[in-house]
Amino acid sequence: MNLLSSLEELVFPVRCLGCGALGLEICSQCRKFWQPRIYRSHSRQKPHFPIYSSIPYSPIAGKVLLAAKEHALRRADELMVSALSHSLSLCLQEQGLGFLVPIPSRKSVARLRGRQFINELTREIGSSARVPTRELLTHTRVVKDQSKLDAKKRVENLEGSLASLRYHSGKAIIVDDLVTTGVTLQEAARALRAAGIEVSAAITACVAEPLR
């Protein structure tokens, strides 16, 4: 097993996810931009709910997120899981137990990636924290790429785009990778509440500070 690992390192040497330097999954310089801490924000529309995040968004954080989301690199997944677990820990301390609800990618996007990115990470952090995951949300229509839209158009783009597949008792904790404007989390909360589900909080790995 050690021989196989050594051969793998020779053929596929580990490079920093942030700058590409050889040797570590994330080097000491880039690690400065990926130090889990706690950022609290709140949804903008009533009824409000708290949002717990761990990593301030930066170009380095963006590369880690992209490596996990688009390329399914396990080393990047592990950093995302660590950040989400950190957010979840304080959320549970302050909001109590509940169940996790990941925000799914559109089916076409998931097919291209070969997986439902947030769903996978949510199941992993949920298993570790012994918090159940309920994959309740689904897309009801096509939406545009949010990254190219301003705040107003993001609201229009996502409004009514999600629905809950069924009712589930208890308190929902919504899970996503990044919060920028909070519009995606807000739409997820609307869809869950429309099905009679209580939303207590949301957690993300990264946060754009301040929320745009």
RODOKE-766363 format. One record per residue (C-alpha): residue number from 1; residue in one letter; x, y, z. Coordinates in steps of 0.1 Angstrom, whole numbers, always signed. Layout:
N
  resi  resn      x      y      z
   NUM     a      X      Y      Z
...
END
This chain:
212
  resi  resn      x      y      z
     1     m     +0     +0     +0
     2     n    +29    +24     +9
     3     l    +45    +15    -25
     4     l    +13    +23    -43
     5     s    +11    +56    -25
     6     s    +47    +65    -33
     7     l    +42    +56    -70
     8     e    +10    +77    -71
     9     e    +29   +107    -57
    10     l    +55   +103    -84
    11     v    +30   +101   -112
    12     f     +5   +126    -97
    13     p    +24   +148    -74
    14     v     +4   +168    -48
    15     r     +0   +205    -57
    16     c    -14   +233    -36
    17     l    -50   +239    -46
    18     g    -45   +276    -43
    19     c    -12   +284    -61
    20     g     -2   +251    -76
    21     a    +31   +247    -57
    22     l    +43   +211    -52
    23     g    +41   +194    -18
    24     l     +9   +201     +0
    25     e    -28   +202     -7
    26     i    -28   +238     +4
    27     c     +5   +256    +12
    28     s    +12   +278    +42
    29     q     +8   +310    +22
    30     c    -26   +299     +8
    31     r    -37   +284    +41
    32     k    -39   +320    +54
    33     f    -70   +324    +32
    34     w    -85   +290    +43
    35     q    -86   +292    +81
    36     p   -120   +281    +94
    37     r   -136   +307   +117
    38     i   -172   +318   +122
    39     y   -191   +344   +102
    40     r   -227   +351   +111
    41     s   -251   +368    +87
    42     h   -288   +368    +84
    43     s   -314   +363    +56
    44     r   -327   +396    +43
    45     q   -363   +388    +41
    46     k   -387   +379    +69
    47     p   -390   +355    +86
    48     h   -352   +359    +91
    49     f   -329   +330    +98
    50     p   -292   +330   +107
    51     i   -265   +319    +83
    52     y   -232   +304    +96
    53     s   -201   +304    +74
    54     s   -165   +295    +79
    55     i   -143   +309    +52
    56     p   -142   +345    +37
    57     y   -144   +343     +0
    58     s   -112   +351    -18
    59     p    -94   +340    -50
    60     i    -78   +311    -31
    61     a   -111   +300    -16
    62     g   -126   +303    -51
    63     k   -100   +279    -65
    64     v   -106   +254    -37
    65     l   -144   +256    -43
    66     l   -139   +252    -80
    67     a   -116   +222    -76
    68     a   -143   +205    -54
    69     k   -174   +215    -74
    70     e   -162   +212   -110
    71     h   -133   +187   -107
    72     a   -144   +165    -78
    73     l   -109   +165    -63
    74     r   -110   +147    -30
    75     r    -84   +170    -14
    76     a   -107   +199    -21
    77     d   -137   +181     -9
    78     e   -120   +175    +24
    79     l   -113   +212    +29
    80     m   -150   +220    +20
    81     v   -162   +193    +45
    82     s   -140   +207    +72
    83     a   -153   +242    +66
    84     l   -190   +231    +65
    85     s   -185   +210    +97
    86     h   -171   +240   +114
    87     s   -201   +260   +105
    88     l   -225   +232   +115
    89     s   -209   +229   +149
    90     l   -217   +264   +161
    91     c   -251   +263   +143
    92     l   -261   +232   +164
    93     q   -248   +248   +196
    94     e   -269   +279   +190
    95     q   -300   +266   +172
    96     g   -303   +230   +185
    97     l   -307   +198   +166
    98     g   -324   +196   +133
    99     f   -319   +180    +99
   100     l   -298   +190    +69
   101     v   -313   +200    +36
   102     p   -287   +205     +8
   103     i   -295   +228    -21
   104     p   -291   +206    -52
   105     s   -275   +215    -85
   106     r   -298   +215   -116
   107     k   -300   +180   -130
   108     s   -282   +189   -162
   109     v   -253   +204   -142
   110     a   -251   +174   -119
   111     r   -249   +151   -149
   112     l   -220   +171   -163
   113     r   -202   +169   -129
   114     g   -211   +133   -124
   115     r   -226   +139    -89
   116     q   -248   +162    -68
   117     f   -219   +181    -52
   118     i   -236   +197    -22
   119     n   -257   +166    -15
   120     e   -226   +145    -12
   121     l   -208   +168    +11
   122     t   -239   +173    +32
   123     r   -243   +135    +37
   124     e   -207   +134    +48
   125     i   -209   +162    +74
   126     g   -243   +149    +86
   127     s   -229   +114    +91
   128     s   -200   +127   +111
   129     a   -221   +150   +133
   130     r   -249   +124   +135
   131     v   -274   +148   +120
   132     p   -298   +133    +94
   133     t   -298   +146    +58
   134     r   -330   +150    +39
   135     e   -328   +157     +2
   136     l   -361   +175     -1
   137     l   -355   +202    -26
   138     t   -358   +200    -64
   139     h   -357   +225    -92
   140     t   -390   +233   -109
   141     r   -377   +252   -139
   142     v   -345   +263   -156
   143     v   -325   +292   -141
   144     k   -297   +313   -155
   145     d   -261   +313   -142
   146     q   -263   +334   -111
   147     s   -226   +346   -113
   148     k   -235   +369   -143
   149     l   -265   +386   -126
   150     d   -268   +415   -103
   151     a   -287   +413    -70
   152     k   -321   +423    -84
   153     k   -318   +399   -113
   154     r   -307   +371    -91
   155     v   -340   +374    -71
   156     e   -360   +374   -103
   157     n   -340   +345   -117
   158     l   -345   +322    -87
   159     e   -380   +333    -75
   160     g   -402   +302    -74
   161     s   -375   +279    -89
   162     l   -374   +254    -60
   163     a   -399   +232    -44
   164     s   -399   +207    -15
   165     l   -407   +171    -26
   166     r   -425   +164     +7
   167     y   -432   +175    +42
   168     h   -408   +166    +71
   169     s   -412   +174   +107
   170     g   -385   +191   +127
   171     k   -362   +221   +120
   172     a   -344   +224    +87
   173     i   -308   +236    +83
   174     i   -301   +245    +47
   175     v   -267   +237    +33
   176     d   -248   +254     +4
   177     d   -212   +260     -6
   178     l   -212   +298     -8
   179     v   -234   +327     +2
   180     t   -230   +359    -18
   181     t   -264   +377    -18
   182     g   -283   +351     +2
   183     v   -309   +348    -26
   184     t   -304   +311    -31
   185     l   -308   +303     +6
   186     q   -338   +325     +7
   187     e   -355   +307    -22
   188     a   -347   +273     -5
   189     a   -363   +286    +27
   190     r   -394   +298     +8
   191     a   -398   +264     -8
   192     l   -395   +245    +25
   193     r   -419   +268    +43
   194     a   -444   +264    +15
   195     a   -444   +227    +24
   196     g   -450   +235    +60
   197     i   -413   +229    +71
   198     e   -397   +251    +97
   199     v   -363   +266    +87
   200     s   -341   +273   +117
   201     a   -308   +283   +100
   202     a   -284   +278    +70
   203     i   -248   +269    +68
   204     t   -222   +274    +41
   205     a   -185   +268    +36
   206     c   -177   +303    +22
   207     v   -192   +338    +25
   208     a   -187   +369     +5
   209     e   -182   +397    +30
   210     p   -202   +418    +32
   211     l   -232   +400    +15
   212     r   -237   +416    -19
END
